[in-house]
């Protein structure tokens, strides 16, 4: 990687980190599930008990949060710095992913900046939502796969990150299996018994081992491997029973339950406090003016990949659709924050599409479009981060029926 590429990668990371870290200690009180997450982090590490968090969630999440609490303390920085860091790394990894599958520096920079400045990703990165760091862990596995260049140690490290991602959230099974198949296909590895054995043991056994090791405090309560098998079975059974009625009443995300809405209809939920012409808000939005480009860009990318006969070019679309189909057909509600693992691939496809347009009509198209998107994202930034804003420029957004607004106490 030359100096210019390295400089652009640092720019993407610093932009993402600045936007996520600035005044991350506000609000000083726990927001949404933060209190439960902090209690569960200490509780699981000390006793192997999951409460008060959901017992169905894999347990690397409380282990990681406990580690950050030990370094930064039981305060807003300790609660949130994990997501700030992993959210920023996700933007850097998106840059490396786009570059690794054949994108130019301009394409990679566009993809990285789209994630770095995305209002939803920023909002989730400033609290303890597990989708942020689990998605970054899996994206690290994808980047290592893309860049491994026949280095087996990189594939082993990729498999470790897959295990870490699976040990924090269940979202990644389809993409995990897809990476396994792609590794078998690469250089006709499936024709070599030795390669099949190595890839299978690496991409299947290592992630399963990492996942199991995350339950070490739980095993410390005296549970056996047989108990573990029964526990995992019960987890999958319980997850299938979730409906909108199972969640706590008043949860803001309950207004939109279908993943089919994510890229085609506006979604804005959140809360705010207003008074004397100004207010502060924390809004979670699908940023439709940008996201609406996702599906067309994915289809265009598949066409380009087919013409080039390149699986590498098709990788963003394969990872996107492989995971998105799971969200579309799963029984449980698909809340908006679950979209986070898809965003790096969505923005990579959009960046490739813009580069393709720029090749035909000139680079100014790409730079101009990126400038407009970044300006729009910065316009929404205060609404995702509880910054005080005048109401007038945002009134058409704040009129959404799914925003809970309270009057500021006099």
C-alpha positions as a Python dict, from the first residue, in 0.01 Angstrom:
ca = {
    (1, 'X'): (0, 0, 0),
    (2, 'X'): (159, 328, -112),
    (3, 'X'): (164, 651, 88),
    (4, 'X'): (-137, 804, -88),
    (5, 'X'): (-354, 498, -29),
    (6, 'X'): (-242, 483, 334),
    (7, 'X'): (-321, 853, 376),
    (8, 'X'): (-671, 805, 235),
    (9, 'X'): (-728, 507, 466),
    (10, 'X'): (-624, 719, 766),
    (11, 'X'): (-854, 999, 648),
    (12, 'X'): (-1152, 762, 640),
    (13, 'X'): (-1077, 630, 989),
    (14, 'X'): (-1019, 975, 1140),
    (15, 'X'): (-1338, 1115, 986),
    (16, 'X'): (-1538, 820, 1121),
    (17, 'X'): (-1378, 837, 1466),
    (18, 'X'): (-1425, 1213, 1502),
    (19, 'X'): (-1794, 1198, 1413),
    (20, 'X'): (-1855, 911, 1655),
    (21, 'X'): (-1640, 1024, 1945),
    (22, 'X'): (-1732, 1395, 1961),
    (23, 'X'): (-1934, 1448, 2283),
    (24, 'X'): (-2000, 1074, 2313),
    (25, 'X'): (-2034, 1121, 2689),
    (26, 'X'): (-2373, 1287, 2628),
    (27, 'X'): (-2621, 1189, 2752),
    (28, 'X'): (-2447, 1105, 3080),
    (29, 'X'): (-2722, 860, 3178),
    (30, 'X'): (-2763, 517, 3015),
    (31, 'X'): (-2966, 520, 2693),
    (32, 'X'): (-3209, 238, 2604),
    (33, 'X'): (-3042, -97, 2690),
    (34, 'X'): (-2708, 46, 2804),
    (35, 'X'): (-2784, -7, 3172),
    (36, 'X'): (-2878, -372, 3115),
    (37, 'X'): (-2572, -428, 2894),
    (38, 'X'): (-2336, -292, 3159),
    (39, 'X'): (-2493, -500, 3434),
    (40, 'X'): (-2483, -810, 3216),
    (41, 'X'): (-2117, -750, 3129),
    (42, 'X'): (-2012, -759, 3494),
    (43, 'X'): (-2260, -1029, 3587),
    (44, 'X'): (-2158, -1272, 3313),
    (45, 'X'): (-1787, -1232, 3374),
    (46, 'X'): (-1822, -1281, 3748),
    (47, 'X'): (-2089, -1551, 3766),
    (48, 'X'): (-2155, -1689, 3417),
    (49, 'X'): (-2514, -1564, 3434),
    (50, 'X'): (-2662, -1371, 3140),
    (51, 'X'): (-2911, -1153, 3325),
    (52, 'X'): (-3036, -886, 3286),
    (53, 'X'): (-2952, -913, 2914),
    (54, 'X'): (-3135, -1160, 2686),
    (55, 'X'): (-3003, -1512, 2747),
    (56, 'X'): (-3039, -1597, 2375),
    (57, 'X'): (-2762, -1358, 2269),
    (58, 'X'): (-2412, -1510, 2228),
    (59, 'X'): (-2189, -1405, 2519),
    (60, 'X'): (-1880, -1247, 2365),
    (61, 'X'): (-2066, -916, 2384),
    (62, 'X'): (-2065, -892, 2767),
    (63, 'X'): (-1706, -1017, 2777),
    (64, 'X'): (-1592, -738, 2542),
    (65, 'X'): (-1790, -472, 2726),
    (66, 'X'): (-1648, -590, 3060),
    (67, 'X'): (-1295, -545, 2920),
    (68, 'X'): (-1368, -189, 2806),
    (69, 'X'): (-1528, -109, 3142),
    (70, 'X'): (-1210, -218, 3315),
    (71, 'X'): (-1003, 22, 3104),
    (72, 'X'): (-1235, 325, 3082),
    (73, 'X'): (-1452, 279, 3390),
    (74, 'X'): (-1826, 250, 3450),
    (75, 'X'): (-1911, 579, 3282),
    (76, 'X'): (-2033, 695, 2939),
    (77, 'X'): (-1686, 646, 2787),
    (78, 'X'): (-1661, 294, 2925),
    (79, 'X'): (-2007, 209, 2795),
    (80, 'X'): (-1967, 354, 2445),
    (81, 'X'): (-1602, 365, 2341),
    (82, 'X'): (-1617, 5, 2217),
    (83, 'X'): (-1876, 98, 1956),
    (84, 'X'): (-1698, 423, 1869),
    (85, 'X'): (-1381, 228, 1794),
    (86, 'X'): (-1540, -59, 1604),
    (87, 'X'): (-1772, 174, 1413),
    (88, 'X'): (-1469, 373, 1300),
    (89, 'X'): (-1279, 57, 1208),
    (90, 'X'): (-1580, -54, 1001),
    (91, 'X'): (-1536, 253, 778),
    (92, 'X'): (-1166, 175, 736),
    (93, 'X'): (-1244, -190, 661),
    (94, 'X'): (-1502, -83, 401),
    (95, 'X'): (-1228, 120, 231),
    (96, 'X'): (-998, -184, 232),
    (97, 'X'): (-1276, -414, 111),
    (98, 'X'): (-1358, -194, -189),
    (99, 'X'): (-989, -162, -270),
    (100, 'X'): (-931, -534, -233),
    (101, 'X'): (-1199, -639, -481),
    (102, 'X'): (-1055, -423, -755),
    (103, 'X'): (-1188, -77, -682),
    (104, 'X'): (-978, 230, -747),
    (105, 'X'): (-866, 459, -467),
    (106, 'X'): (-1155, 692, -556),
    (107, 'X'): (-1401, 404, -531),
    (108, 'X'): (-1261, 286, -199),
    (109, 'X'): (-1259, 641, -61),
    (110, 'X'): (-1621, 687, -165),
    (111, 'X'): (-1729, 360, -1),
    (112, 'X'): (-1539, 436, 320),
    (113, 'X'): (-1673, 789, 352),
    (114, 'X'): (-2031, 676, 287),
    (115, 'X'): (-2011, 450, 593),
    (116, 'X'): (-1803, 696, 796),
    (117, 'X'): (-2072, 965, 762),
    (118, 'X'): (-2389, 755, 754),
    (119, 'X'): (-2624, 897, 1022),
    (120, 'X'): (-2768, 562, 1131),
    (121, 'X'): (-2427, 399, 1166),
    (122, 'X'): (-2303, 701, 1362),
    (123, 'X'): (-2604, 694, 1596),
    (124, 'X'): (-2563, 323, 1668),
    (125, 'X'): (-2185, 362, 1707),
    (126, 'X'): (-2237, 610, 1992),
    (127, 'X'): (-2423, 358, 2210),
    (128, 'X'): (-2395, -12, 2294),
    (129, 'X'): (-2582, -169, 2001),
    (130, 'X'): (-2407, -499, 1934),
    (131, 'X'): (-2464, -483, 1557),
    (132, 'X'): (-2186, -225, 1524),
    (133, 'X'): (-1896, -427, 1661),
    (134, 'X'): (-2021, -767, 1544),
    (135, 'X'): (-2049, -633, 1187),
    (136, 'X'): (-1697, -486, 1211),
    (137, 'X'): (-1561, -820, 1331),
    (138, 'X'): (-1718, -1006, 1041),
    (139, 'X'): (-1609, -739, 792),
    (140, 'X'): (-1252, -787, 920),
    (141, 'X'): (-1290, -1156, 833),
    (142, 'X'): (-1410, -1065, 483),
    (143, 'X'): (-1122, -822, 428),
    (144, 'X'): (-869, -1084, 537),
    (145, 'X'): (-1027, -1331, 295),
    (146, 'X'): (-1010, -1078, 10),
    (147, 'X'): (-647, -984, 82),
    (148, 'X'): (-507, -1322, 188),
    (149, 'X'): (-311, -1382, -138),
    (150, 'X'): (-258, -1753, -63),
    (151, 'X'): (-133, -1679, 290),
    (152, 'X'): (-289, -1950, 505),
    (153, 'X'): (-226, -1753, 825),
    (154, 'X'): (-461, -1480, 698),
    (155, 'X'): (-735, -1737, 642),
    (156, 'X'): (-685, -1865, 996),
    (157, 'X'): (-714, -1510, 1130),
    (158, 'X'): (-1022, -1457, 911),
    (159, 'X'): (-1181, -1765, 1066),
    (160, 'X'): (-1105, -1635, 1417),
    (161, 'X'): (-1285, -1310, 1337),
    (162, 'X'): (-1580, -1507, 1198),
    (163, 'X'): (-1600, -1691, 1529),
    (164, 'X'): (-1588, -1362, 1720),
    (165, 'X'): (-1870, -1218, 1508),
    (166, 'X'): (-2083, -1531, 1553),
    (167, 'X'): (-2015, -1517, 1927),
    (168, 'X'): (-2179, -1172, 1943),
    (169, 'X'): (-2475, -1209, 1703),
    (170, 'X'): (-2642, -1475, 1488),
    (171, 'X'): (-2665, -1267, 1169),
    (172, 'X'): (-2357, -1401, 994),
    (173, 'X'): (-2428, -1767, 921),
    (174, 'X'): (-2516, -1723, 547),
    (175, 'X'): (-2213, -1502, 478),
    (176, 'X'): (-1991, -1737, 681),
    (177, 'X'): (-2099, -2035, 468),
    (178, 'X'): (-2055, -1827, 151),
    (179, 'X'): (-1693, -1743, 241),
    (180, 'X'): (-1629, -2113, 302),
    (181, 'X'): (-1762, -2203, -44),
    (182, 'X'): (-1570, -1921, -213),
    (183, 'X'): (-1247, -2036, -50),
    (184, 'X'): (-1309, -2388, -178),
    (185, 'X'): (-1374, -2249, -526),
    (186, 'X'): (-1066, -2026, -530),
    (187, 'X'): (-785, -2172, -744),
    (188, 'X'): (-988, -2495, -769),
    (189, 'X'): (-912, -2581, -408),
    (190, 'X'): (-1206, -2821, -410),
    (191, 'X'): (-1000, -3053, -636),
    (192, 'X'): (-731, -3103, -372),
    (193, 'X'): (-812, -3324, -69),
    (194, 'X'): (-543, -3145, 131),
    (195, 'X'): (-687, -2803, 52),
    (196, 'X'): (-1039, -2922, 133),
    (197, 'X'): (-921, -3053, 470),
    (198, 'X'): (-737, -2731, 556),
    (199, 'X'): (-1019, -2498, 447),
    (200, 'X'): (-1285, -2704, 622),
    (201, 'X'): (-1093, -2728, 947),
    (202, 'X'): (-1010, -2357, 927),
    (203, 'X'): (-1344, -2205, 829),
    (204, 'X'): (-1567, -2447, 1019),
    (205, 'X'): (-1381, -2572, 1325),
    (206, 'X'): (-1207, -2248, 1426),
    (207, 'X'): (-1526, -2032, 1429),
    (208, 'X'): (-1712, -2303, 1621),
    (209, 'X'): (-1427, -2324, 1871),
    (210, 'X'): (-1418, -1948, 1924),
    (211, 'X'): (-1795, -1945, 1968),
    (212, 'X'): (-1775, -2221, 2229),
    (213, 'X'): (-1488, -2053, 2416),
    (214, 'X'): (-1704, -1744, 2465),
    (215, 'X'): (-1915, -1959, 2697),
    (216, 'X'): (-1620, -2024, 2931),
    (217, 'X'): (-1778, -1836, 3227),
    (218, 'X'): (-2101, -2029, 3163),
    (219, 'X'): (-1913, -2361, 3167),
    (220, 'X'): (-1759, -2239, 3492),
    (221, 'X'): (-2099, -2283, 3655),
    (222, 'X'): (-2058, -2660, 3609),
    (223, 'X'): (-2228, -2707, 3271),
    (224, 'X'): (-2110, -2984, 3037),
    (225, 'X'): (-2078, -3003, 2658),
    (226, 'X'): (-2406, -3196, 2653),
    (227, 'X'): (-2569, -2906, 2838),
    (228, 'X'): (-2415, -2673, 2582),
    (229, 'X'): (-2573, -2860, 2292),
    (230, 'X'): (-2912, -2846, 2463),
    (231, 'X'): (-2865, -2477, 2540),
    (232, 'X'): (-2786, -2388, 2176),
    (233, 'X'): (-3090, -2586, 2060),
    (234, 'X'): (-3308, -2399, 2308),
    (235, 'X'): (-3166, -2067, 2187),
    (236, 'X'): (-3267, -2133, 1826),
    (237, 'X'): (-3608, -2254, 1936),
    (238, 'X'): (-3663, -1945, 2152),
    (239, 'X'): (-3553, -1704, 1879),
    (240, 'X'): (-3815, -1847, 1644),
    (241, 'X'): (-4087, -1757, 1894),
    (242, 'X'): (-4015, -1383, 1896),
    (243, 'X'): (-4287, -1153, 1767),
    (244, 'X'): (-4353, -782, 1807),
    (245, 'X'): (-4565, -866, 2112),
    (246, 'X'): (-4264, -1023, 2290),
    (247, 'X'): (-4072, -696, 2307),
    (248, 'X'): (-4112, -432, 2573),
    (249, 'X'): (-4398, -195, 2513),
    (250, 'X'): (-4297, 142, 2374),
    (251, 'X'): (-3977, 27, 2202),
    (252, 'X'): (-3925, 290, 1930),
    (253, 'X'): (-3818, 37, 1665),
    (254, 'X'): (-4150, -151, 1684),
    (255, 'X'): (-4303, 82, 1426),
    (256, 'X'): (-4108, -86, 1142),
    (257, 'X'): (-4072, -464, 1155),
    (258, 'X'): (-3993, -568, 799),
    (259, 'X'): (-3651, -572, 633),
    (260, 'X'): (-3832, -522, 303),
    (261, 'X'): (-3871, -152, 392),
    (262, 'X'): (-3505, -77, 457),
    (263, 'X'): (-3400, 29, 107),
    (264, 'X'): (-3727, 143, -50),
    (265, 'X'): (-3933, 337, 207),
    (266, 'X'): (-3843, 613, 457),
    (267, 'X'): (-3797, 498, 817),
    (268, 'X'): (-3743, 754, 1093),
    (269, 'X'): (-3780, 668, 1461),
    (270, 'X'): (-3643, 829, 1774),
    (271, 'X'): (-3704, 1081, 2045),
    (272, 'X'): (-3635, 1443, 2125),
    (273, 'X'): (-3683, 1735, 2361),
    (274, 'X'): (-3791, 2074, 2222),
    (275, 'X'): (-3839, 2423, 2355),
    (276, 'X'): (-3829, 2786, 2234),
    (277, 'X'): (-3755, 2711, 1869),
    (278, 'X'): (-3480, 2454, 1920),
    (279, 'X'): (-3440, 2097, 2036),
    (280, 'X'): (-3212, 1796, 2064),
    (281, 'X'): (-3288, 1458, 1909),
    (282, 'X'): (-3161, 1104, 1869),
    (283, 'X'): (-3308, 973, 1545),
    (284, 'X'): (-3254, 640, 1375),
    (285, 'X'): (-3316, 669, 1002),
    (286, 'X'): (-3253, 460, 691),
    (287, 'X'): (-3130, 773, 506),
    (288, 'X'): (-3336, 684, 202),
    (289, 'X'): (-3193, 944, -43),
    (290, 'X'): (-2866, 746, -29),
    (291, 'X'): (-2984, 395, 51),
    (292, 'X'): (-3233, 389, -237),
    (293, 'X'): (-2931, 352, -467),
    (294, 'X'): (-2842, 17, -307),
    (295, 'X'): (-3054, -235, -498),
    (296, 'X'): (-2994, -78, -844),
    (297, 'X'): (-2620, -62, -766),
    (298, 'X'): (-2616, -427, -657),
    (299, 'X'): (-2786, -536, -979),
    (300, 'X'): (-2547, -326, -1188),
    (301, 'X'): (-2253, -480, -1003),
    (302, 'X'): (-2379, -831, -1080),
    (303, 'X'): (-2407, -742, -1448),
    (304, 'X'): (-2052, -604, -1452),
    (305, 'X'): (-1923, -912, -1267),
    (306, 'X'): (-2098, -1144, -1514),
    (307, 'X'): (-1943, -965, -1810),
    (308, 'X'): (-1600, -978, -1649),
    (309, 'X'): (-1661, -1334, -1522),
    (310, 'X'): (-1530, -1216, -1188),
    (311, 'X'): (-1655, -1354, -856),
    (312, 'X'): (-1440, -1096, -682),
    (313, 'X'): (-1635, -810, -840),
    (314, 'X'): (-1961, -978, -744),
    (315, 'X'): (-1857, -1027, -381),
    (316, 'X'): (-2042, -722, -236),
    (317, 'X'): (-2366, -834, -403),
    (318, 'X'): (-2320, -1198, -298),
    (319, 'X'): (-2258, -1103, 65),
    (320, 'X'): (-2539, -848, 60),
    (321, 'X'): (-2810, -1067, -91),
    (322, 'X'): (-2693, -1377, 96),
    (323, 'X'): (-2753, -1197, 426),
    (324, 'X'): (-3049, -982, 319),
    (325, 'X'): (-3258, -1282, 216),
    (326, 'X'): (-3225, -1416, 569),
    (327, 'X'): (-3371, -1092, 707),
    (328, 'X'): (-3656, -1100, 455),
    (329, 'X'): (-3771, -1451, 542),
    (330, 'X'): (-3690, -1482, 912),
    (331, 'X'): (-3996, -1509, 1138),
    (332, 'X'): (-3887, -1263, 1405),
    (333, 'X'): (-3917, -883, 1356),
    (334, 'X'): (-3633, -724, 1161),
    (335, 'X'): (-3566, -395, 1338),
    (336, 'X'): (-3385, -115, 1155),
    (337, 'X'): (-3060, -151, 1352),
    (338, 'X'): (-3022, -504, 1210),
    (339, 'X'): (-2930, -349, 873),
    (340, 'X'): (-2580, -257, 996),
    (341, 'X'): (-2402, -572, 865),
    (342, 'X'): (-2532, -495, 515),
    (343, 'X'): (-2417, -133, 494),
    (344, 'X'): (-2049, -191, 400),
    (345, 'X'): (-2155, -399, 100),
    (346, 'X'): (-2432, -155, 7),
    (347, 'X'): (-2198, 144, 10),
    (348, 'X'): (-1928, -48, -177),
    (349, 'X'): (-2178, -128, -454),
    (350, 'X'): (-2291, 236, -467),
    (351, 'X'): (-1929, 349, -488),
    (352, 'X'): (-1862, 109, -777),
    (353, 'X'): (-2175, 230, -956),
    (354, 'X'): (-2068, 593, -919),
    (355, 'X'): (-1722, 507, -1051),
    (356, 'X'): (-1879, 335, -1351),
    (357, 'X'): (-2088, 644, -1424),
    (358, 'X'): (-1777, 861, -1383),
    (359, 'X'): (-1590, 651, -1640),
    (360, 'X'): (-1859, 729, -1893),
    (361, 'X'): (-1951, 1088, -1809),
    (362, 'X'): (-1647, 1224, -1629),
    (363, 'X'): (-1499, 1222, -1279),
    (364, 'X'): (-1689, 1535, -1181),
    (365, 'X'): (-2005, 1325, -1160),
    (366, 'X'): (-1853, 1104, -891),
    (367, 'X'): (-1699, 1389, -695),
    (368, 'X'): (-2012, 1599, -720),
    (369, 'X'): (-2241, 1318, -609),
    (370, 'X'): (-2012, 1232, -319),
    (371, 'X'): (-2001, 1598, -212),
    (372, 'X'): (-2381, 1619, -215),
    (373, 'X'): (-2415, 1295, -14),
    (374, 'X'): (-2159, 1405, 244),
    (375, 'X'): (-2331, 1744, 280),
    (376, 'X'): (-2665, 1570, 327),
    (377, 'X'): (-2519, 1333, 588),
    (378, 'X'): (-2367, 1625, 778),
    (379, 'X'): (-2703, 1802, 766),
    (380, 'X'): (-2856, 1497, 940),
    (381, 'X'): (-2563, 1447, 1178),
    (382, 'X'): (-2699, 1667, 1462),
    (383, 'X'): (-3025, 1470, 1461),
    (384, 'X'): (-2833, 1144, 1513),
    (385, 'X'): (-2615, 1272, 1797),
    (386, 'X'): (-2835, 1484, 2028),
    (387, 'X'): (-2690, 1816, 1917),
    (388, 'X'): (-2907, 2122, 1979),
    (389, 'X'): (-3054, 2241, 1648),
    (390, 'X'): (-3310, 2500, 1535),
    (391, 'X'): (-3642, 2334, 1458),
    (392, 'X'): (-3726, 2518, 1138),
    (393, 'X'): (-3470, 2358, 900),
    (394, 'X'): (-3568, 2008, 1019),
    (395, 'X'): (-3943, 2045, 1068),
    (396, 'X'): (-4040, 1824, 774),
    (397, 'X'): (-3834, 1542, 928),
    (398, 'X'): (-3957, 1599, 1281),
    (399, 'X'): (-4320, 1574, 1172),
    (400, 'X'): (-4282, 1194, 1155),
    (401, 'X'): (-4539, 1020, 1375),
    (402, 'X'): (-4271, 776, 1495),
    (403, 'X'): (-4065, 1042, 1673),
    (404, 'X'): (-4148, 1079, 2041),
    (405, 'X'): (-4112, 1450, 2126),
    (406, 'X'): (-4129, 1599, 2474),
    (407, 'X'): (-4138, 1963, 2577),
    (408, 'X'): (-3834, 2089, 2764),
    (409, 'X'): (-3909, 2160, 3131),
    (410, 'X'): (-3904, 2529, 3218),
}
